[in-house]
Amino acid sequence: MCRNIRPLFNFAPPATEEEIRAASLQYVRKVSGVAKPSQTNQAEFDRAVEQIAHATRQLVETLVSNAPPRDRETERAKGRARNIKRFGPRANG
């Protein structure tokens, strides 16, 4: 899975349109193998991003969970701790 695509379900506050669009863009880039489409393909690329965003929004809005919503800051802190454990502390500067 693309590293830039983050889980969007069961967070408080819910995923924003910007987060959904960013995940959709990363997905289309990954699947197409193209970071920036040519002018010829731009319309189809943008259409795919919008369709994926729409499907993602519907999915996130309709899923149900018995677990309490996760906190974004807590999840970021866990991710940072995992990265430090995996890669070690980074040098500042």
Secondary structure, 3 states (H helix, E strand, C coil): CCCCCCCCCCEECCCCHHHHHHHHHHHHHHHHCCCCCCCCCHHHHHHHHHHHHHHHHHHHHHCCCCCCCEEHHHHHHHHHHHHHHHHCCCCCC
